[in-house]
Amino acid sequence: MRYLLIDRYLELEKGRRGKAVKTVTHGEDFLEYGLSPLPVMPASLVIECQAQVAGTLATATDDFNGKGLLAKIDRAEFFRPITVGDRLIVTAVMQNRMGTTSAVDTVVEVDGVTVARANLFLAILGFESEEGRNFDNPKFFANRDDLLREIG
């Protein structure tokens, strides 16, 4: 993970909801200036922030026996840009849980106003796979042929 986008967690109820805070400061290296004179937080990192809160909620529900992986973004909406000085309150609410997969609704608020929302699907990957490989040391393949040779 390149960015840890959560400053602190405010609430965490296993299997129900989680709430965290992130303050966007001038020191963030991901700020984009683009066409605007104001620095803006990229939408992809807003989704990553939501996924980190949702992933912590999902793995806490599973007693932290794995790592949360963002599997699908069903719907994401952005209502205004997030700029320097914004204090994001990210709330994740568990909607459905089937085995190791979870459906989580997330909302990002700034000063009580909703600025983004998304429906996320997460998978919990165990630390050990069926073959006994450690998840923390994944095997990377240089090209497609190596991957196909490995899986047979």
N, C-alpha and C positions, 0 to 999 in steps of 0.2 A: 504494500500500500504506500503510495507516494505521499498522500496528504492525510493527516489526522485532522478532521474537520469539526471535531467536537471539543469545546473548551471544558464543559462539565455536564454531568447528568443531574437533572433536578428530581426526576421521579423514575422509578422502574418497578412495575408490577408484573411479575412473571405471567405470561400468557394473556395479558390484557393490554397494557399500554406502557409507553416510555416517553420521557420528555427530556430534552437536552438543549443547551444554549451554545451559540457560536457568535462571537463578535468579530466583525470584519474590520481590520485595521489597515493603516497605510503600509505596514510591514509585510503584508501578504504578497508572495511572489507570483501568485496566479492572477492578479488583477489585470484586466484587459482595458485598453483605452479605445481601441477600435475607432468608430466614428464619433464617439461621445467625448467631450472634454473631461467627463468624470470617469474614474476607474470603476469598472463593473465586474462583479463576480460571474464567471461563465456559468451558463445553465447546467452544463454537465457536472460541474462541481457542486451545484445546489442539489442535484439528484444524488451525487455521491454522499453528500452530507445527510440527506434523508435515508439513504441506504445504510449508512453507518449506524444511525439510531435504530432503524428497523432490524438490522442484523444483530445488534446487541440485544434487542428485545427477543428475537427469535432464538438466539443461542442461550440467553438466560432462561428461557422457557425449557430448554433442553439441558439445563444445569451446566452450561458451558462445555459440553462434551463434543465439540466440533467447531468448525468455522462457518460463519454465514457467508453465502455467496449470492449475489444479486443475479437471479435467473432471468427475470423478465420485468419490463416496465410496461404495465398495461395502459396507463394513461398518465400524462404529465402536463400540467398547466402552469403557466407563469403569468403573473398579472402585472408585475412591474420589475425593473432592474434592481438588483441588490448592490449597493454602493458602500463606500467606506463610511464607517460610523454606525451601520445598521447592526442591531443586536437580534440575531435570528433565534426564535424559539421554535424548535422542531419537535412536533408531537407525532408519535407513531402509535396506531391502534391496531391490534391483531384482529383480523376479520375471520380468518379460517386457518385451521391447522390440520394437515393430513400427513401423518408419518413425519418425514423430515422436511416437508415443504410447508411454507407459511404464506398467506396472503395478508399484506399489511397496508393500511391506508396511512399516508403521511401528510402533514400540513405544516407549512413554514409561515410563521407570523413575524411581523416587525411592528412594534408598538400596537399590538392588538389587531392589526390588519393583515389578512391573508395575502401573501405575496406569491406563494407557490403551493401546489398540491400534487400528489402522485399516488397511484396504486401500484405497489411493488409485490413481486413474488420472489421469495428467497428459498434457497435450499441449504440445509445444514450438512456439510461434509464432515465425516468423522476423521479423526486424526490418523487412523489406520484404515487403509482400504482393504478389500477382500483378499488381495494378494499379499498383504502384510507390508506394503510400502508405506513409508511415513509421508503424510500429507505435507509436512513442512519442507521436505526435500523433493519437489516434483521433478520428473524427468522431462527435459525439454528436447524437442526434436528440431534438427537443423532444417529439414525440409519435409515435404509431404511423403516422399518415398520412404524415409526412415520411419515415419509414423505408421504408414501402412504395413511395413515389414514387421514392426513391433506388435501390432494388434492382429497380425496374421491375415 
